[in-house]
Amino acid sequence: MLKALLLENVHPLTIEILSAQGIEVETRTGALDENELIDALAGVHILGIRSKTQVTDRVIAASTDLLTIGAFCIGTNQIDLKSAAEHGVAVFNAPFSNTRSVVEIALAEIISLTRRLTERDKALHAGTWDKSAEGSHEVRGRTLGIIGYGNIGTQLSVLGENLGMSVVFYDTAEKLALGNARRMDSLADLLAISDIVTLHVDGRGGNAGLFGEKQFAQMKPGSIFLNLSRGFVVDTGALREAILTQHLSGAAIDVFPQEPKKRGDAFESELRGLPNVILTPHIGGSTLEAQESIGIFVANKIKDYVRTGTTTLSVNLPNLALENSTGVARVAHLHRNTPGVLAAVNRTLAEHGTNIEGQLLATRGEIGYVVTDAGSALESAVIDALRSMDQTIKLRVMTETHV
C-alpha cells in the first residue's frame, strides 16, 4: 500500500482524493525541520507540503521510498528540484489555483493604503474620531507598476485597469501586454512613474535581494509598495527606512525572509508598528476557495502520477500525458538522458519476450522518461535488468491493481 504524509494543513479534499485511491494518509498540522522530516518520511511514498517545509537534498537522498512531492501552493523554491529529479521524485504544484485570491488581496491593500484606511481604523479603535481627507486618494487615475507579469501579474493588470488605473509592468521574459498595459524597458523606468509598485516574481535564486535601498530610492515620493511574492526578494531594513523617512506613504507585506513554522508561533519583524503598513501572515492565497482548488488540483496530479505515470505539469521531470495502460503492465523508466537508452530498454524487453503495445518518451535536460505498455506480465528478470541499467534513476511497474 502506498503511504502519504501531508503537512501544513492541506485541504481535507486532498485526503479524500488520495484515500479513494487506496493510499494510506497521515496528516500533521505544522512544518517539520530537516531531521524531523527525514524520520517522518521512512516508508512514505507521497509528501504533501505548503510553503514552510524545506525539502532539501539531504531529505530527498534519505527518503528512498519517496515517489512524488506535492507543493500545495504556487512556489516550489522550498524544494530542491534538481535533487528531486536526480532521485526520480516528481514534483507538482498549483500554478494557477490561488491566482484570484492573491489578486484580490493585492487590490484590497492598494485601496486601503491609498485611502490610509489603516490609520483611520487604528484611530477609531483607540477612541479618536479622525475624520479627514488628508493623504487620502482615489486609485482611479493612478499608475500601477507590476513587477512580474505572470499569472498573478496579468490578472491584476486587467482588474487594475477596470478600477481606472494606468498599468505598466516589467518582466525579464517576453510577455504579451493585456488591455492597455504598457511594458517598461527597465525596472528603473517603472519605478520612476508608478504610484503603486507591487512585486509578483517567482522564487528563483536570482531574485534574492531584488528590491533594496537603491530601488526604494528610485520610487516616486509618496508612492506605496506591496510584496506578495517571496520574502527574500526585499530588504526589509531598507523598506523600514523608506517608510520612516516618509519617502513611501505605505506598504503591504505578506511574505517575510524568516517566517514562523506554524500558526500561533511568535512573529518578529522590523516592519511591525510602522504607520500605514499592512502586515499579513503569508495569506495571499489563503482563501477557502483557493485552498480547495489547490487541494483538488495537486491531489489529482499526484493520483495520476502514481496510477498512470502521468507527469503533465511536473516542475522537475519530463512531461508526459498518459491514459490508462493499453497493455497488461506499464513500465515507467526515469533515466539519465544519454544516447541509446530507449534502444537499450527495448532490447532488454525483447530479450525477455516482452511485446510492446505502446510507448512514449520525453526528455528534460539531463533527465529522460520513457513509459512502455507491455502486452504481458513482466517477469522479475526483465525488471531487474531494466533497474540495473547504468542510466536508470527510478523504475516503476504499474498494473491496474498495483503501482
C-alpha positions in Angstrom: 0.0 0.0 0.0 1.2 3.5 -0.8 1.6 5.9 2.1 1.2 9.7 2.0 2.4 12.2 4.6 0.5 15.6 4.4 1.9 18.6 6.3 0.8 22.2 7.0 -3.0 21.7 6.9 -3.6 20.9 3.3 -7.3 20.9 2.3 -9.4 17.9 3.5 -10.4 17.1 -0.1 -6.8 16.1 -0.7 -7.2 13.3 1.9 -10.4 12.2 0.3 -8.9 12.0 -3.2 -5.8 10.1 -2.1 -7.7 7.8 0.2 -10.1 6.9 -2.6 -7.1 5.5 -4.4 -6.3 3.2 -1.6 -3.5 5.4 -0.3 -2.9 5.4 3.4 -2.8 9.1 4.5 -1.1 10.6 7.6 -1.5 14.3 8.4 0.4 16.8 10.6 -0.6 20.4 11.2 2.8 22.2 11.1 6.0 22.1 9.2 8.9 19.8 10.1 12.6 20.6 10.2 15.1 18.6 8.3 15.8 15.8 10.8 12.1 15.5 11.7 11.2 15.2 8.0 13.7 12.5 7.4 12.4 10.5 10.3 8.8 11.0 9.2 9.4 10.0 5.6 10.5 6.5 6.4 8.3 4.2 4.3 6.4 7.2 2.8 5.8 7.4 -1.0 4.0 10.7 -1.2 4.8 14.0 0.5 2.4 16.9 0.6 3.6 20.3 1.9 2.9 24.0 1.6 5.5 26.9 1.8 7.1 26.3 5.2 8.6 22.8 4.9 12.1 22.8 3.4 12.7 19.6 1.3 16.5 19.6 1.0 18.9 17.3 -0.9 19.6 15.5 2.3 15.9 14.8 2.9 15.4 13.6 -0.6 18.5 11.4 -0.6 17.5 9.8 2.7 13.9 9.2 1.6 14.4 6.2 -0.7 10.7 5.3 -0.9 9.6 8.7 -2.0 7.9 8.9 -5.4 6.4 12.3 -5.5 6.1 15.7 -3.7 3.0 17.9 -3.9 3.6 21.6 -3.2 0.1 22.8 -2.3 0.9 26.4 -3.3 2.4 28.2 -6.3 6.1 28.3 -5.3 8.5 25.4 -5.3 11.7 27.1 -4.1 11.3 25.3 -0.7 12.1 22.0 -2.6 15.5 21.1 -4.1 14.1 20.4 -7.5 17.4 19.3 -9.0 17.9 16.7 -6.3 14.3 15.5 -6.6 14.8 14.9 -10.4 18.1 13.2 -9.9 16.4 10.8 -7.4 13.4 10.2 -9.6 10.9 12.2 -7.4 8.2 14.0 -9.4 7.2 17.5 -8.0 3.9 19.0 -8.7 2.5 22.4 -7.6 -0.6 24.6 -8.2 0.5 27.4 -10.5 -3.0 28.8 -11.2 -5.3 27.8 -8.4 -4.9 30.7 -6.0 -4.2 33.4 -8.5 -7.6 35.1 -8.0 -7.2 35.2 -4.2 -3.7 36.8 -4.4 -5.0 39.4 -6.9 -8.0 40.3 -4.7 -5.9 40.8 -1.6 -3.5 43.0 -3.6 -6.4 45.2 -4.8 -7.8 45.4 -1.3 -4.4 46.5 0.1 -3.9 49.0 -2.7 -7.2 50.7 -1.9 -6.6 50.5 1.8 -3.2 52.1 1.7 -4.2 54.8 -0.9 -7.1 55.8 1.3 -5.0 55.4 4.5 -7.7 53.2 6.0 -5.1 51.6 8.3 -4.7 54.8 10.2 -8.4 55.7 10.3 -9.1 52.2 11.6 -6.4 52.4 14.3 -7.6 55.8 15.5 -11.2 54.7 15.9 -10.1 51.6 17.8 -8.1 53.9 20.1 -11.2 56.0 20.6 -10.3 59.0 18.4 -12.6 60.4 15.7 -10.1 61.3 12.9 -12.3 62.4 10.0 -10.0 63.9 7.4 -9.2 63.6 3.7 -5.5 64.3 4.4 -3.3 61.9 2.5 -6.3 60.0 1.1 -6.6 59.4 -2.7 -8.7 57.5 -5.2 -6.9 54.7 -7.1 -8.6 55.9 -10.3 -6.0 57.7 -12.5 -3.0 56.5 -10.5 -0.3 54.4 -12.1 0.1 50.7 -11.0 3.5 49.3 -11.6 3.6 45.4 -11.7 6.9 43.7 -11.4 6.5 40.1 -12.6 3.8 39.7 -15.3 2.9 36.1 -14.9 -0.4 34.5 -13.9 -1.0 36.9 -11.0 0.5 40.0 -12.5 -1.6 39.7 -15.7 -4.9 39.2 -13.8 -4.0 42.1 -11.5 -3.3 44.2 -14.6 -6.7 43.6 -16.1 -8.6 44.3 -12.8 -6.4 47.3 -12.1 -7.4 48.8 -15.4 -11.1 48.1 -14.6 -10.6 50.3 -11.5 -9.4 53.1 -13.7 -5.6 52.7 -13.1 -3.0 53.1 -15.7 -0.9 49.9 -15.7 2.8 49.5 -16.5 4.8 46.3 -16.0 8.3 44.9 -16.1 9.3 41.3 -16.6 12.6 39.8 -17.7 10.8 37.5 -20.1 8.8 38.5 -23.1 5.2 38.8 -22.1 2.1 39.9 -24.0 0.6 43.2 -22.6 -3.1 42.8 -21.8 -5.6 45.6 -22.3 -3.8 49.0 -22.3 -0.9 47.9 -20.1 2.5 49.1 -21.2 5.7 47.2 -20.9 8.6 49.2 -19.4 12.1 48.7 -20.7 13.7 48.7 -17.3 12.8 48.4 -13.6 14.1 51.9 -13.0 11.7 53.2 -15.7 8.8 51.5 -14.0 9.7 52.8 -10.5 10.0 56.4 -11.7 6.4 56.7 -12.8 4.5 54.3 -10.6 2.2 55.4 -7.7 1.9 51.8 -6.6 4.6 49.2 -7.0 3.7 45.5 -6.5 6.0 42.5 -6.7 4.8 39.2 -8.2 8.1 37.5 -9.0 8.9 33.8 -8.6 11.2 32.1 -6.1 14.2 31.5 -8.3 17.5 32.2 -6.6 18.4 35.1 -8.9 15.5 37.1 -7.4 17.1 37.2 -3.9 17.7 40.8 -2.9 15.9 42.1 -6.0 14.5 45.1 -4.1 16.6 47.2 -1.8 17.7 50.7 -0.9 18.5 51.6 -4.5 15.1 50.5 -5.8 13.2 52.2 -3.0 15.1 55.5 -3.7 14.0 55.3 -7.3 10.3 55.1 -6.4 8.2 58.3 -6.5 7.9 60.2 -3.2 4.6 59.2 -1.6 4.2 56.0 -3.5 3.2 52.7 -1.9 4.8 49.3 -2.1 3.5 45.7 -2.0 5.2 42.4 -1.8 3.1 39.3 -2.1 5.7 37.2 -3.8 8.8 35.9 -1.7 10.2 37.2 1.5 13.9 37.0 0.4 13.2 39.4 -2.5 13.0 42.5 -0.4 15.5 44.2 2.0 13.1 44.9 4.9 15.6 47.2 6.6 15.6 49.5 3.5 11.8 49.3 3.4 11.6 50.3 7.1 13.8 53.3 6.4 11.7 54.4 3.4 8.6 54.4 5.5 10.1 56.2 8.4 11.5 59.0 6.2 8.1 59.2 4.5 9.6 58.6 1.1 6.9 55.9 0.9 3.5 56.6 2.2 2.6 53.0 2.9 3.4 49.3 2.3 1.7 45.9 2.4 3.9 42.8 3.1 2.6 39.3 3.1 5.9 37.3 3.0 9.0 37.6 5.1 12.6 36.4 5.0 12.0 34.3 8.1 8.5 33.0 8.9 7.2 31.0 11.9 6.7 27.3 11.3 3.1 27.1 12.5 0.0 29.1 13.5 0.3 30.7 16.9 4.1 31.0 16.9 5.8 34.3 17.8 6.4 36.7 14.9 9.2 39.3 14.9 9.9 41.8 12.2 11.4 45.3 12.0 8.3 46.3 10.0 6.0 45.9 13.0 4.4 49.1 14.3 5.1 51.3 11.2 2.5 53.8 10.0 0.2 52.8 7.1 1.9 49.4 6.8 -0.2 46.2 6.4 1.4 43.0 7.6 -0.3 39.7 6.8 1.0 36.2 7.7 1.6 34.8 4.2 -2.2 34.5 3.4 -2.2 36.0 -0.1 -3.6 32.7 -1.4 -5.3 31.6 1.8 -9.0 31.7 1.0 -11.3 28.7 1.4 -11.9 28.8 -2.4 -8.2 28.8 -3.3 -7.2 26.1 -0.8 -10.0 23.8 -2.0 -8.9 24.4 -5.6 -5.3 23.8 -4.8 -6.1 20.6 -2.8 -8.1 19.2 -5.7 -5.6 20.1 -8.4 -2.4 18.9 -6.7 -4.1 15.7 -5.3 -5.2 14.8 -8.8 -1.7 15.4 -10.2 -0.3 13.0 -7.6 -3.1 10.5 -8.2 -2.5 10.5 -11.9 1.3 10.1 -11.4 1.2 7.1 -9.1 -1.7 5.5 -11.0 -0.6 6.0 -14.6 2.8 7.6 -14.6 1.5 10.9 -16.0 3.9 13.8 -15.4 1.9 16.7 -17.0 2.8 20.0 -15.3 5.5 18.4 -13.2 8.0 21.2 -12.4 11.1 19.0 -12.5 10.6 15.9 -14.7 9.9 15.5 -18.4 6.2 15.9 -19.1 4.1 13.0 -20.5 0.3 12.9 -20.6 -0.7 9.3 -20.3 -4.0 7.5 -20.4 -4.7 4.1 -18.7 -2.4 1.3 -19.8 -3.2 -0.3 -23.2 -1.4 -3.4 -22.0 -1.1 -5.8 -19.1 1.6 -3.8 -17.4 3.2 -0.4 -17.6 6.9 0.3 -17.1 7.9 3.9 -16.2 11.6 4.3 -16.5 13.3 7.5 -15.3 16.8 7.7 -16.5 19.8 9.9 -17.2 19.4 11.4 -20.7 22.2 9.8 -22.6 22.2 8.4 -26.2 20.9 4.8 -26.7 18.7 4.5 -23.6 15.4 3.8 -25.5 17.1 1.3 -27.7 18.6 -0.5 -24.6 15.2 -0.6 -22.9 13.5 -2.1 -26.0 16.3 -4.5 -26.5 16.0 -5.7 -22.9 12.3 -6.2 -23.2 12.7 -8.1 -26.5 15.3 -10.4 -25.0 12.8 -11.4 -22.3 10.0 -11.9 -24.8 8.0 -8.8 -23.8 5.9 -7.3 -26.6 5.5 -3.5 -26.6 1.9 -2.3 -27.2 2.6 1.4 -26.7 5.5 3.7 -25.8 6.2 7.4 -25.1 9.5 9.2 -24.4 10.2 12.7 -23.2 13.4 14.4 -22.0 14.1 17.4 -19.9 17.7 18.5 -19.7 19.7 15.7 -18.1 16.6 13.5 -17.3 14.7 11.2 -19.7 11.4 9.5 -19.1 10.1 6.5 -21.1 6.8 4.8 -20.4 6.1 1.4 -22.0 2.9 -0.6 -22.1 3.7 -4.3 -22.2 1.4 -7.0 -23.7 2.2 -9.5 -20.9 3.1 -9.6 -17.2 6.7 -8.7 -16.6 9.0 -11.4 -15.2 11.3 -10.3 -12.3 14.3 -10.9 -14.6 13.3 -8.2 -17.0 12.5 -5.8 -14.2 15.9 -6.5 -12.6 17.6 -6.0 -15.9 16.0 -2.6 -16.5 16.6 -1.5 -12.9 20.3 -2.4 -13.2 20.9 -0.3 -16.3 23.7 2.3 -15.7 21.4 5.1 -16.7 18.4 4.1 -14.5 17.3 6.6 -11.9 14.0 5.0 -10.9 11.9 2.2 -12.3 8.2 1.6 -11.6 6.0 -1.2 -12.8 2.2 -0.4 -12.8 -0.8 -2.6 -13.4 -4.4 -2.0 -12.7 -4.1 -3.3 -9.2 -0.5 -2.4 -8.3 1.8 0.5 -8.5 
